[in-house]
C-alpha cells in the first residue's frame, strides 16, 4: 500500500466510511455524458497511464459538476495537473455546491509551488466560499488565514494528488499524501449537502484523471 493510499484509508477509517469509498474515472463519465460543464469545454486525452479529461481555458471561473450524490462532509482525493504559467493555472475541487455560483472550494496555484518569492509561495493553496468569501476578500481582510505554502510542493507541470477532508467545521488539505497538512482551515459556511465538482479559476484550464471519495 503506497503512502497516498495509506493516508486516504486512514482518513476514511476516522470517518467510519471505508465501505462507502468510490472511484470516478472522469473520462469515462464524460463519455457517458454525466459531467455538467459550466463555462468550459472538455476533451479526452491519453497519456502513458490512462485517459484523462482536459478542461479548456477561458475567461471567468469554471466548474465541472461530477455525478456524485449530495454530500455535506467526506474525504476526496483528486488527481490533477496544472502548469507553471503565472496567473494561468488555478485547479482544485468544489464542494457543498448549491448552484453554479454558491459553493466552497480548495484549489492550488501550481505556478507558485516553487516560486523563489516567499510571498508567492504562501499563495500556493487556497480555500474559498463563494459568493461571499472570494480569494480577494479573504486576502484583503484575513490575510494568510485561508491560503498557505506547500511544504513539499510538486513539480508544477506534473500530475499530483490533493486529498481534502471536509468535516462539519473544518477543511484539511494534503498534497501527494504528505502527512503534514498543506492547509487546515475553519469552514466559512454552515455545512450543507451539495454537489461536488472540479474548480477552475479565472482563465485557467487543467487536466483531471480521477476522484476517489467517501461521504458521510
Order of alpha helices (4+ residues) and beta strands (2+ residues): alpha-beta-alpha-beta-beta-beta-beta-beta-beta-beta-alpha-beta-alpha-beta-beta-beta-beta-beta-beta
